[in-house]
């Protein structure tokens, strides 16, 4: 199977993780997309243009330019069996690519529901209408959380295409899954890890308050990419609090064992899009932390809390208030932390890690949907008398 993967950000490691998963499922991948940073890519890809974080108008213009030149940009590739579009911007490009290769199956990959898609105002209604129109050409939707299905796709009736859940699990390409290192004993301060895309100003303020209220009892290790447009005082806040430490970016999956091996708890609370996307998603850090036996900390009323409740693990903050976080953490003793970590370690590894079988299931499903659509297309053509064989 040949897949043309249209990616919104070639500098996002999650894009390359998905490429590796599809290859593990037996697919041949042609990757094309936009870049937001400089430096070498893991491998060659077709560059369609450059975009920037949090600049939707500029990104829309870049996509429009790419649409007009797509046939030239992709003229050298073999006809794909599947056109996989990651988010709405790329779905617009996929519509153009579908015109170039009418027989290809279009698959829409949705890992977040942007705030501009939600609400009853003219703009979100127009955006949802655009997405519905583009979804008419889509044969399969991939999404990472049941919250997106239950809170967005079904209530707004965005598509009739089948929707497949593909969770943001850990994935290790080309090698055996490494063993989880031994758990670090609970000695000294209880250490909380907040890793990944750091964009929640409420979380930064909360963790700052909690550690200041109990100096030396808790330590917060932050790793990843802080969204400074959302947290302009991120570095000043960290520098002013001796119990907060920012260790910079990390490699995924190469550094996961190291960074999660330094913490006892994994912070999963996200109020960036409270009541919307933040409440519906199941983030990478859920699977990464639990795979490495860090105790997850979620917020009641979210999809993360539902997941933790189903598994019988972790800690749940009852309300998004720093006092509630302090009260919850105050109940932790070294013995209780060890008991909580043990419960996480008892969950089957397949819950947290994508294996070869799941990769093959994804590509196999694409092949099945493509074949079924082909049969329906041929049947329709026969009914119209276009051919008889």
HELIX and SHEET records of a PDB file:
HELIX    1   1 UNK A   13  UNK A   24  1                                  12    
HELIX    2   2 UNK A   56  UNK A   68  1                                  13    
HELIX    3   3 UNK A   70  UNK A   73  1                                   4    
HELIX    4   4 UNK A   88  UNK A  100  1                                  13    
HELIX    5   5 UNK A  115  UNK A  117  5                                   3    
HELIX    6   6 UNK A  122  UNK A  135  1                                  14    
HELIX    7   7 UNK A  146  UNK A  148  1                                   3    
HELIX    8   8 UNK A  149  UNK A  153  3                                   5    
HELIX    9   9 UNK A  154  UNK A  156  1                                   3    
HELIX   10  10 UNK A  201  UNK A  213  1                                  13    
HELIX   11  11 UNK A  234  UNK A  239  1                                   6    
HELIX   12  12 UNK A  256  UNK A  260  1                                   5    
HELIX   13  13 UNK A  277  UNK A  280  1                                   4    
HELIX   14  14 UNK A  284  UNK A  291  1                                   8    
HELIX   15  15 UNK A  303  UNK A  311  1                                   9    
HELIX   16  16 UNK A  322  UNK A  330  1                                   9    
HELIX   17  17 UNK A  334  UNK A  345  1                                  12    
HELIX   18  18 UNK A  349  UNK A  351  5                                   3    
HELIX   19  19 UNK A  356  UNK A  383  1                                  28    
SHEET    1   A 7 UNK A  46  UNK A  50  0                                        
SHEET    2   A 7 UNK A  28  UNK A  35  1                                        
SHEET    3   A 7 UNK A   2  UNK A   7  1                                        
SHEET    4   A 7 UNK A  82  UNK A  86  1                                        
SHEET    5   A 7 UNK A 105  UNK A 110  1                                        
SHEET    6   A 7 UNK A 138  UNK A 143  1                                        
SHEET    7   A 7 UNK A 162  UNK A 165  1                                        
SHEET    1   B 6 UNK A 244  UNK A 246  0                                        
SHEET    2   B 6 UNK A 218  UNK A 226  1                                        
SHEET    3   B 6 UNK A 190  UNK A 198  1                                        
SHEET    4   B 6 UNK A 265  UNK A 267  1                                        
SHEET    5   B 6 UNK A 295  UNK A 299  1                                        
SHEET    6   B 6 UNK A 315  UNK A 317  1                                        
END                                                                             
